[in-house]
Amino acid sequence: MGIKTFLLAALVGLSSAAYTLEDDYVSGGNFFSLFSFFTAADPTHGFVQYVDQGTAQSAGYINETSSSVYIGTDYHNVASSSGRQSVRITSNKAYNAGTLIVLDLAHMPGGECGTWPAFWTVGPNWPNSGEIDIIEGVNSQTTDSMTLHSSSGCSITNNGAFSGTIATSNCDINAAGQATNAGCGISNTNTQTYGAGFNAVGGGVYAMDFEASAITIYFFPRGAIPSDINSGLPNPSGWGTPVAQFQGACDIPSHFNSQQIVFDLTYCGDWAGAVWSTDAVCAPLASTCNAYVQNNPSAFQSAYWQINSLKTYQYSANSVSSSSTSTSSTRSTTSTSTTSTTAPTTTSTTTSTRTTSSSSTTSTTTTSSTSTTRPTSTTSSSSTTSTSTAAPTTTSRSSTTTSTSAAPTTTASPSTNPAPVSSSTGPITVSVPSTFSTRPIATGNSAFNANSTATRNSTVSASFRFSASANSTGPAIVTAASVSSLDPSSTSTSTTTRFRHHRFFPDDRRAV
């Protein structure tokens, strides 16, 4: 039985990164045609009647131009026993890791007793595809609460890279030691992030950077919006400290995928109603949340969303060339990706990142020519969900009831790659059939020592030898894995590593 041995090297580069505009929801003047109106009973048992687009239009709850979108509620009439009329909409398109969502708001609901507004994203089959709450609060709350909700096996840690405070760390909706459906939540003390404080400064921008290695939320008040956001060329690496960053023991792409964008305003229910009696501002106004919301329509005149802009961007990497092999690769930013690889004796993987690297070395191998195509978004079902951060909620916003307008289907290209495994050696994940054996090469492995440091535009590398017997079956799959910090003592260094997938078959290789 003959033995063949092959060498693989992986490079992690830090400079070739950009965001490309994917969707501009407001400027075309057809904002509401890109969303579906949710009209079923509120899954969080709110005192609300969600209305269809026609009703919302005729009642004045919605309005749009090519530069602004208004989403409001009934603030004229005493509500029926079914609840106050309001609007909940869900984007027809869904997004995966590799997406940057940027929302510019002139005004948001929040701070009015009885209200529970939220701007969030959600995947199908809740909670298995996850939920990301970007803006959320209830009653007289004055600061934003940000939360992830997931199935089991996802928790977050404080890496010192964000300004907020972790309130709950386990994203699992059924986590022991946390209220049901609490999720993993991050709070903050900045009153400009929510409600009246946000509106008093003319609003601002929320950006959610949805990556495979972390979900990061930025907030900028009106007077401090980065110029690259205003110019339509966002560069999160220059934005400073985010208000929240969700990372830790969580495989983000498997727990959060096919995320649809949601705006809603509900009343009372499982959170706002449950904490009504403990709210020092609201409790004296009425015996129950429902009673107050029903009988005080004018209190909700300021409970509306005024959207200046909503844009989504997809991450892309610039081409890196050399004289070695040519590889066409799609980043693992969507639910599927395709890679074709020619198999020389030595092959390299190039991976782009936006943030600081935690290690550096010089590669001795030849870098392959790599081109990256923009990922394709996948449309999920019309199911939607959400809940609160520190809320004593027992149910989610999830509902399998279809909305009044069906979402068009956009399907990503079928994958020809098996999914990478989750085990990791340094920032390199290797999955091989049992007839292969792998071992790290010492010189390459040294790049990942915990005390190594590096700066932007530097590279790290590691090498693996593959030994294949004559009857080996493939493919062997190598993935550049994400790294949050390689120095356990560091609280300021984090690395966001972009993915590349490469497949290697034994009969494609030449002996080394």
Secondary structure, DSSP 8 states (H G I E B T S, - for coil): --EEEEEEEEEEESS--EEEEEEESSTTS-GGGGEEE--S--TT--SEEE--HHHHHHHTSEEE-SS-EEE----SS--BTTBEEE-EEEEEEEE-TTEEEEEEEEE---SSTTEEEEEEEE-STTTTT-EEEEEE--TT--S-EEEEEBSSS-B----S-SSSEEEE-B-BTT-TTS-TT--EEEE---GGGSHHHHHHTT-EEEEEEE-SS-EEEEEEEGGG--HHHHTT---GGGS---SEEE-SS--HHHHS-SEEEEEEEEESIIIIITTGGG-TTTGGG-SSHHHHHHH-GGGGTT--EEEEEEEEEEEE---B--SS-EEEE--TTSS---EEE---SEEEEEEEBSS--S------S---EEEE---------S-B----SS---SS-S-B----SS-----------S----S--BTTEEEE--TTEEEEE-HHHHGGG-TT----TT--EEEEEEEEEETT----EEEEE---S-S-TT-SS----B---EEEE-GGG----
